């Protein structure tokens, strides 16, 4: 039975990937910071689908975290067939006003840990000449996003990195995907400290995590390296920068995101 390793698996897109892959009879190795949520999800999926599950409580935003995950899967006998690098977070506000530590932790988690995880698990996949890696990027990776400057830059890295690895590894029977959702019904915007009105952000009416995961796994079956998920409007957003000067696009985005703070 194949095994999927999912980071950021305690909720949102990560937990949805876990539920869907459990239905497909994948064993699961789930990683996140929330022990209680991981244990509950792992037990539920193990009982429901008769698969093997294991968890690791790990903060992936600290240096060396990827090596801890790799050591744990090796010691516990998990050979990873699908790696889903889902863990990540964003931050809203003018760059100079936001805490520097939060920005560097974002780079560590969204970029450095993702690269390290990929580098640790890819050699085995090459040896086996099979395997899949899904890296969660974002439609924010297609253009600069003022007031989310570091986040958008990290997702642009993930997009470029993943597309390059898809081309490098396809002759080895390995599939690599850059999954690029738009606004999704998760805790992302609250964690990023977006402005709220009556407890809601104006980005809450996004796609469901189930829709995002469905589109990702459908694209995987077709060997598509880049997946803009969550509806036609997201495809439009990622296409517009091709037809307008970059300064025009970033200027329009700046006005839109500044208005969020102004209400």
Beta strands, then each sheet from edge to edge (+ up, - down):
strand 1: 3-7
strand 2: 27-32
strand 3: 53-57
strand 4: 82-85
strand 5: 131-136
strand 6: 174-181
strand 7: 226-229
sheet 1: 3+ 2+ 1+ 4+ 5+ 6+ 7+
end
